[in-house]
């Protein structure tokens, strides 16, 4: 493990910036490499929504050597589901499989949390499939846990 200078963080070498239109291809590539199939239309809509939202931009990408190696797409909520406090939801998060274990996710989450605190957002939420053990572990290490809500579903025949 590489020795860090006093006061340095393992995430310091990773640039995290606000999502931009030109990041779409990299996001689609990262997701395809992770999921085994392309979901371009899904991400076109998600990126468009993130960029068109008149509220504050909170979606981010991580870069190493000028290349997008991770993304986190979020949305801000003000009063959804009867809540009065502002909250944020992670819609999608991904790290290029070649860069996992190199603090990319940590750098994005650290920046996201700082941005949301500055906006006085009180909660950050997401949904994860039970089978995504690596992502569940990553989020648990960041302090995520079960939310005090019940997720309901009606199967429509």
Secondary structure as UniProt FT lines:
FT   TURN            6..7
FT   TURN            10..13
FT   STRAND          15..18
FT   HELIX           21..23
FT   HELIX           24..35
FT   HELIX           40..52
FT   STRAND          60..64
FT   TURN            65..66
FT   STRAND          67..78
FT   HELIX           80..82
FT   STRAND          86..95
FT   HELIX           97..99
FT   TURN            100..103
FT   HELIX           104..118
FT   TURN            119..120
FT   STRAND          123..126
FT   TURN            130..131
FT   HELIX           133..141
FT   TURN            142..143
//
